[in-house]
Amino acid sequence: MASFLLPSNLSFLSTDNFLPFQFQKKTITISTHKWKCSATEQQKQGFNRKTTSSIDVDKGTNPVGFLTKHGITHKAFAQFLRERHKAMKDLQDQIFNRFANIMELASGYELMGLHRNVQHRADYMEWAPGARYCALIGDFNGWSPTQDSAREGHFGHDDYGYWFIILEDKLRDGEKPDDYYFQQYNYVDDYDKGDSGVTMEEIFKRMDEEYWEPGEDHYMKTRFEVPAKLYEQIFGPNGPQTEEELPEILDAKTRYEAYKEKHKDDPKSNLPPLDVIDNGKEYDIFNVVTDPAWKKKFRSKKPPFPYWLELRKGRKAWLKKYAPAVPHGSRYRVYFNTPSGSLERVPAWATYVLPDVDGKQSCAVHWDPPPEIAYKWKHMRPKKPNSLRIYECHVGISGSEPKISSFHEFIENVLPHVKNAAYNAIQLMGVIEHKDYFTVGYRVTNLFAVSSRFGTPDDFKRLVDEAHGLGLLVLLDVAHSYSAADEMVGLSLFDGSNDCYFHTGKRGHHKYWGTRMFKYGDIDVLQYLLSNLKWWVSEYQIDGYQFHSISSMMYTHNGFASFTGDLEEYCNQYVDKDALIYLILANEMLHYLHPNIITIAEDATHYPGLCEPTSEGGLGFDYYVNLSVSEMWLWFLENVPDDQWSMNKIVNTLVGNRQSADKMLMYAENHNQSISGGQSFAEILFGDTKQNSGDSDYLLLRGSSLHKMIKLITFSIGGRAYLNFMGNEFGHPKRVEFPMAGNDFSFSLANRQWDLLMDEGIHNGLFSFDKDMMMLDEAQRVLSRGLPNVHHVNDATMVISYIRGPFLFIFNFHPKGSYENYIVGVEEAGEYQVILNTDEIKYGGRGLLQHEKYVQRTISKRVDGFRNCLKVTLPSRSAQVYKLTRILRI
């Protein structure tokens, strides 16, 4: 769809230092927050509104492009895509009425919530359109609902429902206020940087002597006085307190003429002659005329940055003079007065939350560590790999003990294991704050907060940094498709109304899960969700997202409907067009922010165009999850005898939609199949060997063989991405079950038995095989090659064979039948060598394939549509990977 983001070679310096409070007749601008932005970030901040509106957003965009590319003809769906594109343009107009571009819309966290301001104060901003009064309460003000507040009808509340509260730092006993109201302090750099010891008067004197012409420093000396007096007039005790009391502000021309009349008899100064004339043009009403010689001389000077920087005081000077209004570690909540009564809520933009403090009410924690102890990044992001080998993790259950593990323990124990196992990415679930641990982290309550049960925000930064240092990408499992219905810590009924972040009525509630559904068509909700995505990438340096269960948001029936694949099902009255537009915006914003970002769609309905470019009518994801694969394997394992498995069904499910197969992420099993009563594949395959001691050897051999074959074919036949859940690589014998009322809140199954890898045995063999399988891609780039050519599928012999690049994969799923001289076709004539064999003894196999048979030469005979073939030995329940090592020219 139409891109809202513009070329990066047109940038402008951020003007976001000012927060406009817009009223019906007047606009007041209040300095609130100085944004910290590197040169790269400045370049990515976007462009001014004038530049944006002059670009044709439709240029190069075809709303039905991917349908044309794939030769799909469906009038209703094509019309739906065009209507969605038009809705996108209409939304663009609404957004540009309030924001310069999408990057500004997605940077809400720069102002929203609680922030340190360089002008010895803290600023708090919250969106609560249904409230009549807003106050920040916490242990810093004795939880007083009147001390730090703003009220409806007073400055501090605008027409969009945003509340703004200033919390002044407290002057310490015996200290005098700053000479200049807008004196700035250095809060973010080294502890004492900026403390030169030179007084303001000395700096001004040196500027007079070294830089300014006579009289030019007058503005430098008084520029603090003018806004300070204006602030006092408007917000001081004797100034107007409401908009109605604010006197009328005359137009610029009238004020300029009044100024000239007042100062007509003033003595001449040494400043250059300036005057303002009216050109009579609408687009350039006023023009400043000055002396050309002075203008040339002035422009030849460099800006006096060294002096300006020296004017700043350091953190040490600030701490000596002021006590912070909200100290680091303070607990706080936001207090609202609403038509329904008074409410206390955890702020929506809080970055650190204690969801349940010793049974007491939830609260936010102000996380603002001083620079000398704040975490400092050490490693760069790894390069985006050509193929993804993802290790899915849950920090809380990552330890061996029956407890909630921490970020620190995960760093020390799990990250080295992931690196050793040859994966190149981790995907973290449950990291974003949620109140109830048993929900696995999917009923999120605080989208900007790292879960406090695992550690602090700085602990999570260290986790990401250490992973990057090991060459591992870090992906987050993000749930923007719904939110927790909890009112005390979540967003539900946040400001006392039912239409703040979520839809009203039935549409605002998930039909089956008891969660709330976001109102994706609301610009303020878009700002919240898009800013949330940008926050984790900017603040925590994560490398991408898996968007959890997007079918819940794309349809008003939440994806709980039977789908036949008819395109009519993707464009009928049950499709949420606003949610689709949000996903397009999210992908465009993320890929513009970080070109190497990875976005993965988890959609059970196979929505058309998931991974197609947004400019061609797609949603813009990099990968989509094939959820059918794990369901198929589970069905076979639980319901179908081994000798009745259908090879054609296996291949058809694994290959999926060939039009987008290269974008497919595959997994044999993930966390879903082993949580809350479900079983892991190993638990199904191995059974209880103690109760079946007579069959234990057979059960272990069968389970080990099928476990390896299922993993290998799932890994190698699909697209460029593969996922494994923590512990499944070594056949974890127990499922995952989080503590809940049904199990008396037991942690006995909420952990991983890493000690199984310490002993030689079945689990060590499975891990060795999984590692060699990952190394196969690491060394041979299997997944990043073209899609496989599946040329041999035989239900009678239960053999599957396919070619991917120079590799030949052969699987014999038959439980008893072993084959000598089994013939499969190959394209290239030459010598083929076994480079991976599931039946090797080191993997827990039988070692039936002799090493002298590891090298095979082709025979010139047409088989499976190829001119050449191989005669291979295939033990039952085994698979081999051959590589073409020498080509024979005939």
Residue pairs with C-beta under 8 A, 6 or more apart in sequence:
1 61
1 63
1 84
1 85
1 88
1 581
1 584
1 614
1 615
1 617
2 57
2 58
2 61
2 85
2 88
2 89
2 92
2 615
3 57
3 61
3 588
3 614
3 615
4 57
4 92
4 95
4 101
4 102
4 585
4 588
4 589
5 46
5 101
5 102
5 103
5 588
5 589
5 592
6 46
6 47
6 51
6 52
6 55
6 101
8 43
8 44
10 47
10 51
11 42
11 43
11 44
11 45
11 46
11 47
12 45
12 46
12 47
12 48
13 42
14 35
14 37
14 42
14 45
15 48
16 33
16 35
16 45
16 104
16 107
16 110
16 111
17 31
17 32
17 33
17 34
17 35
18 29
18 30
18 31
18 32
19 29
19 30
19 32
19 33
19 111
19 125
19 164
20 27
20 28
20 29
21 27
21 28
21 29
21 30
21 155
21 156
21 158
21 164
22 158
22 159
22 160
23 158
23 159
23 243
24 159
26 243
26 246
26 249
28 155
28 234
30 155
30 164
31 119
31 182
31 227
32 111
32 117
32 123
32 125
32 164
32 166
33 110
33 111
33 115
33 117
33 123
34 117
34 118
34 184
35 110
36 188
37 45
41 538
44 103
44 592
44 593
45 103
45 104
45 107
46 52
46 100
46 101
46 102
46 103
46 104
47 100
47 101
48 100
49 96
49 100
52 96
52 100
52 101
53 96
57 89
57 92
58 89
60 615
61 85
61 615
61 616
62 68
62 615
62 616
62 617
63 81
63 82
63 84
63 85
63 617
64 78
64 81
64 82
64 617
65 612
65 613
65 615
65 616
65 617
66 72
66 608
66 609
66 612
66 613
66 616
66 617
66 618
67 73
67 74
67 77
67 78
67 81
67 617
69 616
70 659
72 567
72 608
74 567
74 568
76 567
76 568
76 571
77 567
77 568
77 570
77 571
77 608
79 571
80 570
80 571
80 575
81 571
81 617
83 577
84 577
84 580
84 581
85 617
87 577
87 578
87 581
88 581
88 584
91 521
91 523
91 581
94 523
95 102
95 105
95 523
95 526
98 160
98 523
99 105
102 530
102 585
102 588
102 589
102 592
103 534
103 589
103 592
103 593
105 523
105 526
105 527
105 530
105 531
106 527
106 530
106 531
106 533
106 534
106 589
106 593
107 531
107 534
108 349
108 527
108 528
108 530
108 531
109 349
109 448
109 531
109 532
109 534
109 535
109 539
111 123
111 125
112 125
112 126
112 127
112 348
112 349
112 531
113 124
113 125
113 126
113 347
113 348
113 349
113 350
113 351
113 448
114 122
114 123
114 124
114 136
114 326
114 332
114 347
114 350
114 364
114 366
115 122
115 123
115 124
116 122
116 187
116 324
116 368
117 123
118 184
118 185
118 186
118 187
119 181
119 182
119 183
119 184
119 185
120 168
120 169
120 178
120 183
120 185
120 318
120 321
120 322
121 166
121 167
121 168
121 169
121 325
122 166
122 167
122 169
122 324
122 325
122 326
123 164
123 165
123 166
123 167
124 136
124 148
124 164
124 165
124 166
124 167
124 334
124 347
125 162
125 163
125 164
125 165
126 134
126 162
126 163
126 334
126 347
126 348
126 349
127 160
127 161
127 162
127 163
127 348
127 500
127 524
127 528
128 134
128 161
128 163
128 334
128 336
128 494
128 495
128 500
129 160
129 161
129 495
129 497
129 500
129 524
130 161
130 338
130 339
130 495
130 496
130 497
130 499
130 500
131 152
131 161
131 163
131 336
131 337
131 338
131 343
131 495
131 496
132 151
132 152
132 336
132 337
132 338
132 339
133 149
133 150
133 151
133 152
133 335
133 336
133 337
134 149
134 150
134 151
134 156
134 157
134 163
134 165
134 334
134 335
134 336
134 337
135 144
135 145
135 146
135 147
135 148
135 149
135 150
135 165
135 334
135 335
136 148
136 149
136 165
136 167
136 332
136 333
136 334
136 335
137 143
137 144
137 145
137 148
137 332
137 333
137 334
137 335
137 344
138 326
138 330
138 331
138 332
138 333
138 363
138 366
139 330
139 331
139 332
140 325
140 326
140 327
140 330
140 332
141 147
141 148
145 335
145 342
148 165
148 167
148 325
149 165
149 335
150 156
150 157
150 163
150 164
150 165
151 157
153 242
153 243
154 241
154 242
155 234
155 235
155 241
155 242
155 243
156 163
156 164
156 165
156 166
157 163
157 164
158 164
160 524
161 495
161 524
167 325
167 326
168 325
169 318
169 322
169 323
169 324
169 325
170 322
170 323
170 324
170 325
171 177
171 321
171 322
171 323
172 320
172 321
172 322
172 323
175 320
175 321
175 322
178 321
179 200
180 200
180 224
180 228
181 224
181 227
181 228
181 231
182 224
182 227
182 228
183 224
183 311
183 313
184 311
184 312
184 313
185 194
185 312
185 313
185 314
185 315
185 317
185 318
186 193
186 194
186 312
186 313
186 314
186 315
187 315
187 318
187 371
188 371
189 371
190 371
190 372
191 314
191 315
191 316
191 370
191 371
191 372
192 314
192 315
192 316
193 314
193 315
194 309
194 310
194 312
194 313
194 314
194 315
194 317
195 313
195 314
195 316
195 317
196 310
198 310
200 311
203 307
203 310
203 311
204 217
204 220
204 221
206 307
207 217
207 220
207 304
207 307
208 217
211 301
211 304
211 307
212 220
213 270
214 270
215 269
215 270
215 271
216 270
216 271
218 271
232 239
233 239
234 240
234 246
240 246
240 247
250 258
252 286
253 278
253 285
253 286
256 276
272 290
272 291
272 294
272 295
272 298
273 290
273 291
273 294
274 288
274 289
274 290
275 288
275 289
275 290
276 286
276 287
276 288
276 289
277 286
277 287
277 289
278 285
278 286
279 285
279 286
279 287
315 370
315 371
324 368
326 332
326 366
326 368
327 366
328 366
328 367
328 368
328 369
328 370
329 365
329 366
329 367
330 365
330 366
331 354
331 357
331 363
331 364
331 365
331 366
332 347
332 363
332 364
332 365
332 366
333 344
333 345
333 346
333 347
333 361
333 363
333 364
334 344
334 345
334 346
334 347
335 342
335 343
335 344
336 342
336 343
336 344
336 345
336 495
336 496
337 343
338 495
338 496
338 497
339 496
340 496
341 496
343 495
343 496
344 361
345 487
345 488
345 494
345 495
346 353
346 362
346 363
346 364
346 445
346 446
346 488
346 489
346 490
347 364
348 446
348 491
348 494
348 501
348 528
349 448
349 528
350 364
350 365
350 446
350 448
350 449
351 367
351 448
351 449
351 450
351 457
351 539
352 364
352 365
352 366
352 367
352 449
352 450
352 452
352 456
352 457
353 362
353 363
353 364
353 365
353 433
353 445
353 446
353 449
353 452
353 489
354 362
354 363
354 364
354 365
354 452
355 362
355 433
355 434
355 435
355 445
355 446
355 452
355 489
356 362
356 435
356 489
357 363
361 488
362 435
362 488
362 489
364 446
364 449
365 452
367 456
367 457
369 458
374 458
375 458
375 461
375 462
375 465
377 461
377 465
377 541
378 465
378 469
379 465
379 466
379 468
379 469
380 468
381 468
381 473
381 541
381 543
381 596
382 424
382 468
382 471
382 472
382 473
382 543
383 596
384 473
384 543
384 596
384 598
385 424
385 425
385 473
386 720
386 781
386 783
386 784
387 424
387 720
387 721
387 722
387 777
387 781
387 782
387 783
387 784
388 424
388 425
388 473
388 598
388 623
388 665
388 720
388 721
388 722
388 723
388 783
389 422
389 423
389 424
389 425
389 722
389 774
389 777
389 778
389 783
390 423
390 425
390 426
390 427
390 475
390 665
390 721
390 722
390 723
390 724
391 418
391 421
391 423
391 425
391 426
391 427
391 723
391 724
391 726
391 729
392 426
392 427
392 429
392 477
392 667
392 670
392 671
392 723
392 724
392 725
392 726
393 410
393 414
393 418
393 426
393 427
393 428
393 429
393 726
394 428
394 429
394 430
394 440
394 441
394 671
394 726
394 736
395 405
395 406
395 407
395 410
395 428
395 430
395 431
395 451
395 454
396 404
396 405
396 430
396 437
396 453
396 454
396 750
397 405
397 726
397 736
397 738
397 750
397 751
397 752
398 405
398 409
398 410
398 413
398 414
398 726
398 751
398 752
399 405
399 409
399 413
399 751
399 752
400 751
400 752
400 753
400 754
400 755
401 751
402 746
402 747
402 748
402 750
402 751
403 747
403 751
404 437
404 453
404 454
404 747
404 750
405 454
405 751
406 454
406 455
406 459
407 454
407 455
407 459
407 460
407 462
407 463
408 455
408 459
408 462
410 454
410 463
411 462
411 463
411 466
413 754
414 726
415 426
415 463
415 466
415 467
415 470
415 472
416 470
417 754
418 426
418 470
418 472
419 470
419 471
419 472
420 771
421 729
421 767
421 770
421 771
421 774
422 771
422 774
422 775
422 778
423 472
423 724
423 774
424 471
424 472
424 473
424 778
425 472
425 473
425 474
425 475
425 543
425 598
426 467
426 472
426 473
426 474
426 475
427 475
427 476
427 477
427 546
427 723
428 474
428 475
428 476
428 477
429 440
429 441
429 442
429 477
429 671
430 440
430 441
430 442
430 451
430 477
431 441
431 450
431 451
431 454
431 460
431 476
431 477
432 441
432 444
432 446
432 447
432 449
432 450
432 451
432 476
432 478
432 479
433 444
433 445
433 446
433 447
433 449
433 450
433 451
433 452
434 441
434 442
434 443
434 444
434 445
434 446
434 451
434 484
435 443
435 445
435 484
435 486
435 489
435 490
436 443
436 484
437 453
437 738
437 739
438 676
438 738
438 739
438 740
439 484
440 671
440 675
440 738
441 451
441 477
441 479
442 479
442 548
443 479
443 483
443 484
443 485
443 486
443 515
444 479
444 483
444 484
444 490
445 483
445 484
445 486
445 489
445 490
445 491
446 489
446 490
447 480
447 483
447 528
447 529
447 532
448 532
448 535
450 456
450 457
450 459
450 460
450 540
454 460
457 540
460 540
461 540
461 541
463 474
464 474
464 540
464 541
464 542
465 541
467 473
467 474
468 474
468 541
473 543
473 544
473 598
474 541
474 542
474 543
475 542
475 543
475 544
475 545
475 546
475 598
475 600
476 536
476 542
476 544
476 545
476 546
477 545
477 546
477 548
478 532
478 533
478 536
478 545
478 546
478 547
478 548
479 548
479 549
480 518
480 529
480 532
480 533
480 547
480 548
480 553
480 582
480 586
481 547
481 548
481 549
481 550
481 551
481 552
481 553
482 510
482 513
482 515
482 516
482 517
482 518
482 549
482 552
482 553
483 490
483 491
483 492
483 501
483 502
483 515
483 516
483 518
484 490
484 491
484 492
484 515
484 516
485 492
485 509
485 514
485 515
485 516
486 492
487 493
487 494
490 516
491 500
491 501
491 502
491 516
492 502
492 516
493 500
494 500
494 501
498 504
498 508
499 508
499 519
501 516
501 518
501 519
501 525
501 528
502 508
502 516
502 517
502 518
502 519
503 517
503 518
503 519
507 517
507 556
508 516
508 517
508 519
509 515
509 516
509 517
510 516
510 517
510 552
510 558
511 557
511 558
511 560
512 558
512 560
513 552
513 558
517 552
517 553
517 558
518 525
518 529
518 553
519 525
519 578
520 526
520 529
520 553
520 576
520 578
520 579
520 581
520 582
521 578
521 581
526 582
526 585
529 582
529 586
530 582
530 585
530 586
530 589
533 545
533 586
533 589
533 590
534 589
534 590
534 593
536 542
536 545
537 590
537 593
537 594
537 597
538 593
543 594
543 596
543 597
543 598
544 590
544 597
544 598
544 599
544 600
544 622
545 590
545 598
545 599
545 600
546 600
546 601
546 602
546 625
547 583
547 586
547 599
547 600
547 601
547 602
547 621
548 602
549 559
549 602
549 603
549 604
550 579
550 583
550 601
550 602
550 603
550 607
551 558
551 559
551 603
551 604
551 605
551 607
552 558
552 559
553 576
553 579
553 582
554 575
554 576
554 579
554 580
554 583
554 603
554 605
554 607
555 561
555 574
555 575
555 576
555 605
556 574
556 575
556 576
557 574
559 604
559 605
561 569
561 574
563 569
563 605
563 606
565 606
567 608
569 605
570 605
570 607
570 608
580 619
583 601
583 619
583 620
583 621
584 614
584 619
584 620
586 599
587 599
587 614
587 619
587 620
587 621
588 614
588 620
590 597
590 599
591 597
591 599
591 620
598 622
598 623
599 620
599 621
599 622
599 623
600 621
600 622
600 623
600 624
600 625
600 665
600 721
601 610
601 611
601 619
601 621
601 623
601 624
601 625
602 624
602 625
602 627
603 610
603 624
603 625
603 627
604 627
606 657
607 619
609 616
609 617
609 618
609 619
610 618
610 619
610 621
610 624
610 660
610 663
611 618
611 619
611 620
611 621
611 622
611 623
611 624
611 660
611 663
612 618
612 619
612 620
612 660
613 620
614 620
621 663
622 663
623 663
623 664
623 665
623 719
623 720
623 721
624 660
624 663
624 664
624 665
625 664
625 665
625 667
625 723
626 654
626 656
626 664
626 665
626 666
626 718
628 653
628 656
629 653
629 654
629 666
629 667
629 668
629 714
629 718
630 667
630 668
630 669
630 670
630 672
630 673
632 649
632 650
632 653
633 668
633 669
633 681
633 710
633 714
634 669
634 673
634 681
636 645
636 650
637 681
637 684
637 685
637 706
638 684
642 702
642 706
642 813
642 815
643 798
643 814
643 815
643 816
645 798
645 813
646 795
647 793
647 794
647 795
647 798
647 799
647 800
647 813
648 793
648 795
650 713
650 800
650 813
651 717
651 790
651 793
651 800
654 666
654 713
654 714
654 717
654 718
655 661
655 717
655 718
655 790
656 664
656 718
657 664
658 787
661 718
661 719
661 787
662 719
662 720
662 787
663 719
663 720
664 718
664 719
664 721
665 718
665 719
665 721
665 722
665 723
666 714
666 715
666 717
666 718
666 719
666 721
666 722
666 723
667 714
667 722
667 723
667 724
667 725
668 681
668 710
668 711
668 714
668 724
668 728
669 680
669 681
669 725
669 728
670 723
670 724
670 725
671 725
671 736
672 678
673 679
673 680
673 681
674 680
674 683
674 725
674 728
674 732
674 735
674 736
675 735
675 736
675 737
675 738
676 736
676 737
676 738
676 740
677 735
677 737
678 735
679 735
680 727
680 728
680 731
680 732
680 733
680 734
680 735
680 736
681 707
681 710
681 728
681 731
682 703
682 707
682 728
682 731
682 732
682 733
683 733
683 734
683 735
685 699
685 702
685 703
685 704
685 706
685 707
685 731
686 699
686 700
686 703
686 731
686 733
686 762
687 699
687 703
689 696
689 699
689 700
690 696
692 699
700 762
700 844
701 844
701 846
702 815
702 877
703 731
703 762
704 731
704 762
704 765
704 766
704 843
704 844
704 845
705 838
705 839
705 845
705 877
705 878
706 877
707 731
707 766
708 766
708 769
708 838
708 843
708 845
708 879
709 811
709 813
709 838
709 877
709 878
709 879
711 724
711 769
711 770
711 773
712 773
712 809
712 811
712 836
712 838
712 879
712 881
713 800
713 809
713 811
713 879
714 722
715 722
715 773
715 777
715 783
716 782
716 783
716 788
716 804
716 807
716 809
716 881
717 788
717 790
717 802
717 804
717 809
719 783
719 787
720 783
720 784
721 783
722 783
724 770
726 752
727 752
727 753
729 766
729 767
729 770
729 771
730 756
730 757
730 763
730 764
730 766
730 767
730 770
731 762
731 763
731 766
732 752
732 753
732 756
733 753
733 756
733 763
734 749
734 753
735 749
736 749
736 750
737 743
737 746
737 749
737 750
738 750
739 745
739 746
739 747
739 750
743 749
756 763
756 764
757 763
757 764
757 767
761 844
762 844
765 842
765 843
765 844
765 845
766 843
766 844
768 842
768 843
769 838
769 843
769 844
772 836
772 843
773 836
776 782
776 835
776 836
776 881
777 783
777 784
780 807
780 835
780 883
782 804
782 805
782 807
785 804
785 805
786 804
786 805
787 804
788 802
788 803
788 804
788 809
789 802
789 803
789 804
789 827
790 800
790 801
790 802
791 801
791 802
791 803
791 824
791 825
791 864
791 865
791 866
792 799
792 800
792 801
792 802
792 824
792 825
792 864
793 799
793 800
793 801
794 800
797 812
797 814
797 817
797 819
797 822
798 812
798 813
798 814
798 817
799 810
799 811
799 812
799 813
799 814
799 819
799 822
799 824
799 874
800 809
800 810
800 811
800 813
801 808
801 809
801 810
801 811
801 824
801 864
802 808
802 809
803 809
803 826
803 827
806 828
806 883
806 884
807 835
807 881
807 882
807 883
807 884
808 824
808 826
808 832
808 870
808 881
808 882
808 883
808 884
809 879
809 880
809 881
809 882
810 822
810 824
810 872
810 874
810 879
810 880
810 882
811 879
812 818
812 819
812 822
812 874
812 875
812 876
812 877
812 878
812 879
813 877
814 876
814 877
815 876
815 877
816 876
817 876
818 848
818 873
818 874
818 875
818 876
819 873
819 874
820 873
821 871
821 872
821 873
822 871
822 872
822 873
822 874
823 861
823 863
823 869
823 870
823 871
824 863
824 864
824 869
824 870
824 872
825 862
825 863
825 864
825 865
825 866
825 868
825 869
826 832
826 858
826 866
826 868
826 869
826 870
826 884
827 866
827 867
827 868
828 858
828 868
828 884
828 887
829 858
829 860
829 867
829 868
829 887
829 888
829 889
829 890
830 857
830 858
830 884
830 885
830 886
830 887
830 888
831 855
831 856
831 857
831 858
831 884
831 885
831 886
831 888
832 855
832 856
832 857
832 858
832 870
832 882
832 883
832 884
832 885
833 854
833 855
833 856
833 882
833 883
833 885
834 849
834 853
834 854
834 855
834 880
834 881
834 882
835 881
835 882
835 883
836 880
836 881
837 843
837 845
837 849
837 854
837 878
837 879
837 880
837 881
838 845
838 878
838 879
838 880
839 845
839 846
839 847
839 848
839 849
839 875
839 878
840 847
841 847
845 878
846 875
848 873
848 875
848 878
849 873
849 875
849 878
849 880
853 872
853 873
855 885
856 870
856 871
856 872
856 882
857 888
858 868
858 869
858 870
858 888
859 868
859 869
859 870
859 871
860 867
860 868
860 890
861 867
861 868
861 869
862 869
863 869
870 882
872 880
872 882
874 880
